[in-house]
Amino acid sequence: MSLSTIPRNIARLEYSAVRLPLTLLEEHVVARYWDDEAVLRLGFERLLGSLDGIAGRLLDDDDLSRRGQALMLRTEYLAMADELEARAQARRLQAEEELQAEQATARRAREQANAEMDAKVAAAARQEQEEKQQVRRAADAQARAKKARAERAARNRAAQAEGANQAEQKRISARQARATAAASERAARRSSSSAPSASSARRRPSGRATGS
C-alpha cells in the first residue's frame, strides 16, 4: 500500500461513517414505510446516489461510483415510470371523460330522438284524429244533405200527391157537376115532354062533352 492510498482509505472510512445513518434511515424507515415511487423516497435515494457518485469520483472508488449510478438510474427509472403512470392515468382520465362526454352526447341524442319520435307519434295521432273528425264531419254533412234531399223529395211527393188529389177532386166535382146538370136537363126534358100530354088530356074530355 502506497502512502497516497492511506488518505483515500481514511476518507472512505469517514464517508462510510457519515453515510451510515443515511443508510440505516433508508433501510429501516424509507424502504419500509414509503413506496418505491414515492416522491420523498425518490428524492432521498437521488440524494444518496448523488453523494455516492461524488464521493466515488473524489475518492477514486469505482464501487461508490457504481452504487451512486445505480441509485441515480433507479430513481430515474422509477421517476420515469411514475411519470409514465401519471401520463397513463391522465390519459385514462381523459379517455373516461371523453367516454362520459360521448355517452352523454349519445344519451342526449337518444333523448332527442325519443322526443322527436314522441312528437311525430303525437303529431300522427293528432292528424289521425283530425282526419277522423273531418271524415265524421263529412259523413254528417252527407247525412244531413241526404236527409234534406229526402225531406225535399218527400215534400215534393206530398205536394204532387196533394196536387193530384186536388186535380182528382176537381175532376170528380166536374163529373158530379156534369152528372147533376145532365140529370137536371133530363128532368127538365121529361117535364117539358109531359106537360103537353097533360094539356091534351085535359082538352079531350071537353070535346066529348061537346059532341054528345
Sequence and secondary structure as in RCSB ss.txt:
>XXXX:A:sequence
MSLSTIPRNIARLEYSAVRLPLTLLEEHVVARYWDDEAVLRLGFERLLGSLDGIAGRLLDDDDLSRRGQALMLRT
EYLAMADELEARAQARRLQAEEELQAEQATARRAREQANAEMDAKVAAAARQEQEEKQQVRRAADAQARAKKARA
ERAARNRAAQAEGANQAEQKRISARQARATAAASERAARRSSSSAPSASSARRRPSGRATGS
>XXXX:A:secstr
  TTHHHHHHHHHHHHHHHHHHHHHIIIIIHHHS TT HHHHHHHHHHHHHHHHHHHHHT HHHHHHHHHHHHHH
HHHHHHHHHHHHHHHHHHHHHHHHHHHHHHHHHHHHHHHHHHHHHHHHHHHHHHHHHHHHHHHHHHHHHHHHHHH
HHHHHHHHHHHHHHHHHHHHHHHHHHHHHHHHHHHHHHHHHHHHHHHHHHHHHHHHHHHHH 
